[in-house]
Amino acid sequence: MSCKQLCITLVAICSALLVIVLVRTFTLVPRKDVVIACKTADSDFIKLTDQILKRFQKALQIDTISFKRGEYNRDQLLLLGSHLQKSFPVVHSSPLVKLDIIANYSRLYTISGSNTSLTPYLLTAHLDVVPAIAEEWELPPFDAQIKDEFIYARGAIDFKQGIMGILEALEYLLSKGFKPNRSFYIGFGHDEEVTGVDGARAISQELQSRGLKQVEFLLDEGLAVLNGFIPGIKKPVALIGIGEKGFLTLKLYVKGEAGHSSMPLKETAIGILAKAVSKIEDNPLPSMLGYGPEKEMLEHLAHEMPLAARIVMSNLWLFGPIVSWFFSQKPPTNAIIRTVTSVTMFNGGVKTNVLPSDATAYINHRIHPAQSLQEIMDYDRAVINDDRVQISVEDSMVAAAGSPSGENDFGYQIISNSIRQIWTNATTAPGMMIGNTDTKHYKDFTKNIYRFSPTVMFPGDEKRFHGVNERISKNNYEQAINFYYHIIVNADKRLLMGNTDTRHYAMFTKNIYRFCPTVMFLGDEKRFHGINERISKKNYEQAINFYYHVITNADQRSLINIHQHSDEL
Ligand SMILES: CCCCCCCC/C=C\CCCCCCCC(=O)N[C@@H](CC(N)=O)C(=O)O
């Protein structure tokens, strides 16, 4: 090949790449329905009254701690149960609501809708919390005191705002005479923090034993309304978890030889294990960017970014390695691109002058959906590369596949629209839940599983999960209640509203109307996208005349000149 031919080929390749890059950059724009913003002045806005605030604080003061599987504060769970019972009298006395206590502490509410042809949906949350080291907190973790408009308490964002928010919304709706069309379930597990095997699993079994085969969608705790977490985006980003990382907890064990510390061996069990753990920390797993839900997330968000970032994020096939490096720099973004590794426990030795007879460490991996448990085990074994370290699986779960997040996916769009009604300046996108939830116990009921917590977060707040100073602002708790209100109201519809092309014109006007000049009788609705779609000749004539009048009427300067027929002029 001559030099000239080489140059032409290179220019052709670069031009082709440029075209692909630009086409992707400007065509990846997600669905945006026109939603009616929820305003504090709305007649159905649920205001955070003193009473509502007090019962939330009371729920937070009850320390429903889970310690390990089967080990949780049973008395406190019962106390929380009676607090819910007292706080929501309408919910607990409504003929539309049936409550079952499952496995002694978990709660399953069945809310009966009038239209049995609609598939029910499921809202879930958990009653338990993780322990808290009180001395490290600014305010005591189980007092629920308020400072600078924030309520500080263990469970404030994980996840008693969900429990109380859902019940406040339902109490309000029922007290206003709400009678749902679509049935729904509310499941509150009591041991989510220790994998939900006693609570959520039992709720799921109860639903199965009732013959429930399918739910339309499931909404559980999950990602949040994030401010400043995603490089390049200033506005809040509400991420809806469509997938969930798996986990793998490995036990590393080294058998040593006890003896007198005055005559040490070259290496002790603790020393051998420390080296293994150190190698694990020094060798993070590779980035999987582009192979899981994070790809969809970045492609959804690209159009919100400045041009350079937009080009990069729309074309991960080309710029993946740069983005991987960038995302690796901070724990929250690092968590979404790879399987992460945390050494969470290390035990060895019994006395200062005794050589340890053994040592144990636990490694907790959160697994990216593109990787298998076996791959991670093999990786660790190769990195440790020391047969004296025995590796065994303590617990595991494979990652959950991505739930649908398309333009016509009912559950996803209901959640996305409800979010945008509350956080009107937020953009929504599918994401990957980096922690684990109770959703694993419900996966047989639907592939439409979504994980979203109505929690507003700023950088640094992620450390409050299971950490110190967990808190929620009063305003955010009010938003959480109203978010669940809208979920219940929106999900009660049969079909997605705004399922038309109008969303593509939303930027031009807020005056968007949807009407078909079609005469319908009961039963005709099945003809839409069904069989025997038809229109009468007369109706078609009416349709023509309807559009004639739309055009002539809209041609007026203002409403006063509207007339019925031209012969009336
Ligand atoms: C670019 C986007 C970055 C994403 C940033 C995420 C910021 C933080 C948002 C949500 C964090 C969610 C993590 C909390 C998990 C809460 C649930 C939980 O704790 N589950 C337990 C359950 C268990 N024992 O299996 C868990 O350990 O995961």
The ligand as a Gaussian input file, in Angstrom:
#p B3LYP/6-31G(d) Opt

LIG

0 1
 C      -22.335000       7.119000      39.692000
 C      -23.321000       6.629000      40.643000
 C      -22.788000       6.244000      41.907000
 C      -23.746000       5.564000      42.755000
 C      -23.616000       6.132000      44.072000
 C      -24.475000       5.508000      45.043000
 C      -24.590000       6.386000      46.237000
 C      -25.294000       5.724000      47.345000
 C      -26.729000       5.427000      47.066000
 C      -27.277000       4.367000      47.576000
 C      -26.475000       3.454000      48.416000
 C      -27.112000       2.234000      48.643000
 C      -26.282000       1.361000      49.563000
 C      -27.046000       1.062000      50.765000
 C      -27.583000      -0.305000      50.771000
 C      -28.750000      -0.379000      51.712000
 C      -29.279000      -1.748000      51.824000
 C      -28.375000      -2.639000      52.635000
 O      -27.666000      -2.204000      53.483000
 N      -28.377000      -3.910000      52.383000
 C      -27.528000      -4.872000      53.054000
 C      -28.272000      -6.151000      52.976000
 C      -27.562000      -7.394000      53.139000
 N      -27.095000      -7.676000      54.306000
 O      -27.508000      -8.170000      52.223000
 C      -26.172000      -4.930000      52.356000
 O      -25.222000      -5.311000      52.997000
 O      -26.057000      -4.594000      51.172000

